[in-house]
């Protein structure tokens, strides 16, 4: 990657949300904002090699995108007045809240977190808020968001369209909320950060399993969130969960970029200090006595992270924690994870019975980890033909290249020797 491509990639990571937010605020049109932001980045790739990388890439991109939006509106008769207003009132530095760099009356000092709170408007459903924020501010693709919600891409695209239409028809303002309104948006913001980290920790597509930049940004935002709301136990629980997972991140793939299962990871490579800090944050959250899904997930992560070796893992406790998680946040994915824990605690046959119950319900029909889990349990029961068929089903659904290579290796293990 040359200097210009690297600069554009860095600007996309750092500036995308701010550029889009500025255009939404000045035009009121979410689709137009995204289109013009994309155009600005495309123009940067064409213009910067000749003119040089600007001293302030964000300002260049914002100005270019805003000019593009104004031109588009001017060409539409119904948008003429809006274009004049945008040209006159657009803030040169991007989205503002009237309070300078300290977050104004929102109390949120971090600009990116401020944008996320702004996007998570309570007039929308929780799912719509989270999906729209991930698409608009985090730059995740519709396909990546669809996989996070376990729905077809076309379904997610329709939901995003409906959310934008509701914002437009109801004239919902794109405005940073004051501090007393932040609690109404907290659950959505936490969900955004959770899914952002998940996409970084186990990328749903592409050549790399781990997208370290996304992990780091989600972790930074979660830390900022915990500082902003020190008495919110779920904010602390989410931070602990990320810290405990991140402590194991570098051991999840080998030098060739292939997936290393948890029981085969080199635990000497785990970040012991990170684990210690994550456990401390979790204990701080639990002391508040208001247990929630993120705290339970963090407790599960702590069971894994604090076990000195695979044999010492308390799978019985993990199974019980998944049962509690299923009570707090019912989900077929949670049940699948519980099935894995039960299989480790009570044997693969017990876990397989739970997996078959999920299959018979029709849930997770397009989720590759369901047949992959079934295949692994069948392999452990030495039912090789059935395991091979399940691995093939998982391969047909998997998108990420790293996971596909792992499934192909497992499939080869259960096939007859040539």
N, C-alpha and C positions, 0 to 999 in steps of 0.2 A: 504494500500500500504506500503511495507516494504522499508527500507532505500535504497536498491539497485534499486528497481523499481522507487522510487522517484528521485534518482540521474540520472537514464537513461532518465526519462521523462523530467527532468530539462535540461539535456544535449541536448536532441532532440530539445527542445524549443530554447536553446541558441546557439547550435553549428551546427545544421543540415545544415543551409545555408553555413557556412564557410567550413564544411567538403566537401560538394558537390562541392562548388566553387573551392576548391583546386584541387580536382580530375579532374574537367573539364579543368582547366588550364593546368594540367600536362599530361593528356591523350588525351584531345580534343574530348572525347566520352561522351556525355551527359547521354546516357542510362547506360553505364558502371559505370559512376560516381554515379548515383542513386542506382544502384544495390549494389555496393561495400559499399556505405554509409549505406544502409539498413543492409547489412551483418555485418558491424562493430557494429551497435547498437544491433543486435541480439547476437553477440559474447560478448558484454558487459554484457548482461543479464545472460549469462552462466558463464563468467569468473570472474566478480567482486564479486559475493558471496563467491568465494574461495580465491581470491587474495586480496580482498579489493578494495574500490573505489579509483581510482588514484587521486593524488593531482591535476592533470590537466586533467580532463576528455576529454576536447576538443583535446588536443595533443594526448592522447591515441587513441581516435577515429579516428583522422586524420591519424596517423601512421598505425593503423590497416587497415583502408580502403585503404590507399595507397599501403600497402603490398599486399592486396587482389587484387587490380587492376594490380599491376606489375605481380603477379602470373598468372592472367588471360591472360594478354598480352603475356607473355612468352610462354603460351601454344598455341598461335596462331602464325603460321609462319610469317604471314604478319605483326604481331605486335611486332616482336622481337626487331627491332631497336627502336621502340617507347618505349618499356619497359625499355631498357637500358637508354634511355634519361630520362624517368620518374624517375628511381631509382637514377640517379645522380643529376638531377636538381630540384627535388621536394623541395619546401621551407618547413622547419620544422614547421613554425608557421602558415601555411595556405596561402591564397591568399594575394599577396602583390602588391603594385603599384609602388614600387621603391621610395616611399616617406616616409616610416616609418609610424608612427601612426597618422600623421597629414593629411593623404589623398593625399600626393604628389601633383602633379600639377592639380589634380581634385578639390582640395579645400574642399573635403568632409571628415570631421573628423570622422564621425560615420561609423564604418566598415560595419554594416548591410546595411545602406543606400547606401554605396559605392558599395556593391554587387548587390543591386537592380538596380542601374544605369548601372552597368556593364552588367547585364542580359538583360536590355531593349534596345537591339541593334536596331537602326532605319532601318536596312536592312530587318527586319521582319515587317509584318503588326502589327498595334497597338494591335489587339486582340491576335495575336500569342505572341507578347512580354509580354503582361500582363498574359496570361494563363501560359506561360512557366516559368515566374518568380514566380508566385504563386505556381506552382507545384514543381519547383526545389529548390527555396530558402525559401519559406514560409512553405513548407511541406504540403500544402493542397492536398487532394486527387483529382484524376481526376473527381470523382463524385461530389465533392463539387464545383469544378471549373465549371463543366458543369451546375450545378444548378444556379450558379452565372450568367452565360451567357444564361440561359434558352434554353439549347440545350441538346439532349440526350447524355448520357455518352459516347456511342460509337463514336458519332460525335466529341466530344471534344478529345477523345483518338486519333482519326485520325488526328486532327489538330495539336496535340502535336507531333505526329510522323513526320508529314510533316515539322513542324518548325525545329525539330532537324535535319531532312534530309537536309533542306536548309542550315543550319549552317555548316553541314559537307561537303556538295558538294561545297559550295561557300567559304569554308575555312574561315568563319567569326571568327575573333579572340575573345577570352574571355579576354578582357582587360579593365581596369578602364579608362573611357574617361577623357581627360583633361577638364579643366573648360570651355573652349570656346565651347565644344561640348555638354555640359549638357543640354542646351535648346532644342536640338533635341530629348531628351529623357524624358523631364519633364512631358509631358502629360501622357506617359505610366507609369511613376513612381507614379504620383498622382492616376492613375486608380488602380494600384496595392495596394496602401495604402487604398484607398476607399473600395475596395472589401475585403481586409483583415479585415478592421474594421467591414464591414457588416457581414462577416461570424462570427465574434466574438459577434456582437450585436444581431444577430438573426440567430443562428446556423441552417444550412440547414438539419442537421441530428443529431442523438444522443439523449441522455436523457435530456440534459440541453439546455435551450433556449439561454442562454448567456454564452459565453466563455470569461471570464474576462481577461485571459492572452493575448488573441489575441487583444482585445479592447485596453488594456494598451500598448502593443507593437506598434500597429498601431498609437495610439495617440502620443506616444513618437517619432516615426519616422516622423509623420506629423509636430510635433513641431520643430524637427531638420530641416526638409525641409523648414519650414517657416523662420527659422533663416538663412539658407543657401541662400534663395531667398526672402529677405524681400520686394522686389519690384514686386514680382509675385502675383497678386491678387488672382488667383485661388489656390495657395498654402495656402494663408491666409484663403480663403473661405472654403477649405477642413478642415483646422484645426478648424475653428469656428464650422463647421458642426459636427465634431467629439466631440468637447467639449460640445456642446449643447445636443447632444444625450447622451453622457456619463454622463451628470449631472442627467439624468432620469433613468440610467441603473438599479440601485438597486431596483427601485420600479416596474420593469416590471414583476417580478414573486413574488408570495407570499411565505410564510414559507414552504408550501408544494411543491414548485417548479412549481406551475401552473401559466399560463399566466394571467396577469392583464391588461385588455384593458386600453388605454390611459385615457378614461373618468372616469375610476374607480380607477385610481392610487392615492395614498396618496401624495399630492403635498408637504406636509411638509417634506417628505423624499427626495425631490429633492435637489440637491446641488446648493443652491442659489449663492454661490460664483463662482462656475463653470459656471453657466448661465450668471452671470454678466461678467465674463472674455470672454466667448464665444461671447456675444453680442459686446463687445469692439473690439475683433479681427475682427468680421464681419464688423463693422463700419469702421475699418481701411482699410479693403479690398475694401469696396464700395466707399470710398473716392477717390480711384484711377481711378474711372470712366470707368473701363473695366470689365463689368459684364460678368460672365460665369456661367456654370451649377452648380458648387459647391457653389458659392455665393448665387444663387437662392435657392438651397436646404437648405443652412444655414439660409436664411431668413425665409423659411417655418418652420424650426425647432425653430427659435426664436419666431415665432407667437405662437407656442404651449408652449414653455418653459416659456414665459413671461405672459401668461394668468393666472390670479389668481385662476380661476376655469373653468370647462368645458364650462359653459354658456358664459363666457367672450371671448372665442376663436373667432377670426375674420375669420370665414370660408370663407367669401367672398373674403378677401384678399388672403387667402391661395389658393383658386380656381384660382385667377388671377395670382398668382405666378406660379402655375402649368401650366397655359397656356403659360407663358413666358418660363418656363423650356422646354415645348414641342417644342417651337420655336427654342431654343438653342440646344437641344439634343432630337430630336424626338424619341419616344419610346412608345410602347403600355403599358408598365408599368407606365410610366408617365401619360398616358391617364387614366389608371385605378385609379391612385391616385387622379387625377383631378375629376373623377367621384365621388369618396368618398367625396371630398371637396364640390362639387356641391350638393350632396345629403344632406350634413349637412347644407349648406347655403340655398338651395331652396326646399328641401324636397326629400324623397327617390324616388319618381316617376321620378324626373328629373335626379337623379343619375343613376337609373336603365336604363333609355333610353340610356345613354352613355355606360353603361356596355354592353347592348345588341348590340350596334353598334360595340364594340370591338369584341364580340363573333361572330358576323356575318362576320367579316373580316377574321376570322380564326386565328388571332394572339392569343398567350398565351394559345394554346390548351392544354399544359401540365403543366400550371402554376396553382397551387392549390388555389392561392389567387383570381383568377378570379371567379370560382364558389363560393368560400367562401364569396366574396364581394356581388355577386348576391344573395346568400342565406340570408345575413344579411339585404339587402334592401327588399327582399321579406318578411322576418320576420317582419320588421318594417311596412310593408304594410298589415300585417296580412294575407298573402297568404301562409298559413302554409304548405300545401301539396307540393307546388312548392319549398318552402324554404327547406323542408326536403330532397327533391330530390337533390337540389343543395349542401346541406351540405354533402350528401353521395358522390357526385362526388368529392368534395373537399377532403374528407377523403381518397378516393381512390388514390389521387395524393400526399397527404402530407406524408412527411418522418419523420420530427422531432416529437419526442414523446410529447413534451410540446404542440405544436400546435395541434396535434391529440387529446389530451385530451380536449383542449379548444373547438375544433369543435364537439367533442362528447357531451360536455355539451350543446352547442348551439342546436345540433340536438335534444337532449332530451327535450329541452324547446318547440319545435314546434310539437313534436309528441303528439297524443291524450293520455290523462291520462289512465293508465291501469285500 
